[in-house]
Every structure is written in structure tokens, then in C-alpha cells.
Amino acid sequence: QADREEARRTEALLPPHPGRLLRSHLRAVARTPRGYASTLRRALRLSRPGVRRRALALTWFVEAIVLWDSCARRGLRHVHAHLDGSAPMVALLSVEFANADPRRDGRWSWSQTVHGSKEFYDVHSERFGARAASANFIRCISDYTRSQVMAFVPEELWDKLVVARCGVDLNEFGPGTPRSGAELRIL
């Protein structure tokens, strides 16, 4: 039942609904045309050269405005991106757009979790420096992950890199009563 209730409260940005997309962007332009244009420029500056990379940056921008609109309607002021790829760029741009609004109600912030290996494959595309400069914090899942991110961000931003290991609270999710002769299996 708890899962069903949470599913009813969950809003997915993708796939985008054309009407929602249009409404979000019209609200954004009406709210702060200058902020809208500067966020679009920022998305393009964060992209790498090439048509495909610029197109990807445009999708970040489109999604960021929809995310801003969704959060603004709910009164949310912090965004956390848990995975790599587009999610952190969308969060970064959404928050930068929100903070460009001179009529905003409080400062917006964002954070992200870095798991590792895939993000370290093409560090230039991941834009760790820009992300660390903009984020309130970056949660790294291990000391190793933190050390790798440290190599790509300026030293003055290292205090934003915090370690939070993945795990399960065994007090809350401990093993049940074992069946006779059955081995305990954790998947």
C-alpha cells in the first residue's frame, strides 16, 4: 500500500507530455525571460562540441524547465540527482534558472550522488568542476569515488565531496526467522 501511495505522488519528467512541456516553458518565459535565455546559453556552454552534444544540451534545458515548474508548483527548493548522465545537468540548470528569478521565494539548491566507474570513463563530459561549483554537495559512495572526483575539481571545492556508503540498515531490514535448514541469502 505504501508503494501505491508513493507512486500516486511521483511525477516523471520523461517521457515528456507536449502540453505539459509547452505550459512549463511558457510559464518560465513569462516569469523571467532573461533567466530563460541565460539558462539556455548555460546549457549550450556546458555541452561539448558537435551536433549530437548540442542536441543533448537542448534536452537538458527542456527537461530543466519542466523540473523547475514541477518543483515550483509543489514548493520544493532542493533537487537531488542520484545518477550520472543527464540527471545532474538537468538539476543544475533547473536550479540555476530558479535562482535567476528576481521574484523567487528563497534560494534553490541541488546535490547529487556519484557512484563511480561510468562517470570516470569520460570525465570531460561529466563536467565535475561545473557540477561541484554549483551543487551544495556531491555524495560519493566510497572513499575511492571521492578521491577520483577530487582529481577533477578544484581543491577549494573538496569539502563539498562527502562520503555516504551504500548499505542497508540491518536494525530495520534484518533477516527474518530462518526456516529449518535454510541458508540466509542476501540479494
N, C-alpha and C positions, 0 to 999 in steps of 0.2 A: 504494500500500500504506500509506503514511504517513497518508493521508486516512482510509482504512478503520479503521486503528488508533485514530486520534483520534476518529472517530465512535463507536467502541465505548466510549470513555472519557467521552463527552459525555452529560450528563444535561440534558434540557429540563424546565423547570418547567411549560410550557404545551404542550398542554392538560393541565389537572390531572387526575390519576387519583384518583377518590374515595377509594380505600383509602389511598393514599399521603398524601393531604391529611388524612384523619382521623388516621392514625398520627402525622404530624408535629405536628398540633395537640394531640393527647393527650400526646405527649412534652413539648411546650412547657409545657402547663399543669402537668404533673407536676414539671417542672424548676423553674419559678418562676411560680406563679400571679400574684403581684404584678407581675412583669415582663410577663407576658402581658397583663394588664389595662391596664397603663400604656402598652404599645406600641399597643394598640387605641385608647386615648384619644389618643395622639400622632398616629396615622393620621387620626383624625377631626378633630383640631385643624389638621392640615396641609391638609385639604381646603378647598375653597371652599364657600360656602353652596349649598344646593339638593340635591334628592333624588339626581339623577344624579351630582353631585360626591361626595356622601357614599357612594353605592354604589361609585364608583370607589375611594375611600379604603378601603373594606372589602376590595376586591380586592387593593389594595396590601398590606394587613395579612395576608390569607390567603396570598398568594404569599411575603411576607417570612418567615413562619413555616416554610413549605416550604423556602425557600432556606436559612434558618438550620439546619434539620435536615440538609439535604444537605451543607452545609459542615461542620457539626459531626461528622458521620459520617466525613468524609474528612480531618479535621484541618486544614481551611482556615480562616484567620483574617483574610483580606483579600478584599473583593469589589470588582470594578471594573465600573461600569456604563458601557457605551460609547455608548449612545444616549440620547436625551431621552425625555420622556413618563413612563411608569410605572417604567421600569427604575431610575432614580436613587432614586425614592421607596421602591421595594421594597428596594434595597440599604441605604438609610439606616435604614429600620425594622428590617430584619434585624439589622444591626449594633447598633442601639440595644437590641434585645431581647437579643442575645447578651451585651452589656455590662451588662445589668440583672441577669444571673445572678450571685449572690454566689459560686457554686461554679465559675465559668468558669476555663478553663485559658488564661490570658493575655488581653490586650486585643485586641478585634477592631477592624478599621479598614475604610474604604471610600474609593473615589475614583471619579471619572467623567471622561468626555471630553465637551466641549461643542463642537459643530460650528458652531452659529450659527443662521442665518436662522429656522428653525422655532421654536427656543427663544425667540427675541426677538419673536415675533409676539404672544404672551400671557405676558409676563414675570411677571405676578402669579400665574398658575397654576404656573409653573415653580419658584417658591419658592427662588430663587437664594440668598437670605440664609440660610435654614434649611439648605440643602444645603451651602453654603460653611462654615457654622459647624460642621457635623457631619463633613464629609469631611476626610480627611488632605490631599488636594489635588484640584484641578479642572484637568484638562488641557484647554487651549484650543488649537484647531488653527491659530490665527493671532494676530498682534498685534491685529488688528481685533476678533476674537472676545473676546480678553482685555479689551480696552478697553470693549466692550459689557457684559460681565459685571461689570466694575469699577463700572459705573454702578448696579448693583443690589445690591451687597454693601457692608458697612461697610469703611472703609479699613483697619482693623486685620486684615482677612482677605485683603487683596490679595496677600500673599506666598504664599497657597495657590493662586493662579491662575498656572499655569505654561504656557508655550507649547511645544507639540510639534507641529511641522508634519507634515502628511501627505506621504508620499513613498515612493519605492522605492529601496532600496539597489542602485545600479547595479553595484557590485562583485559582488553576489550574483545579481542578476537583470538582467544586461546583455544587450544584443542579441546574438543568435546570429550565425553566419556568414551574411551576406546571399546570397540567391540571385542569380544573374546578372540584372542589370537590374531587380530588385525593389526597391521602396521600403521603408524601415523604417516600420512602423506601430505606434503605441502606442495601445492602447485603455484 
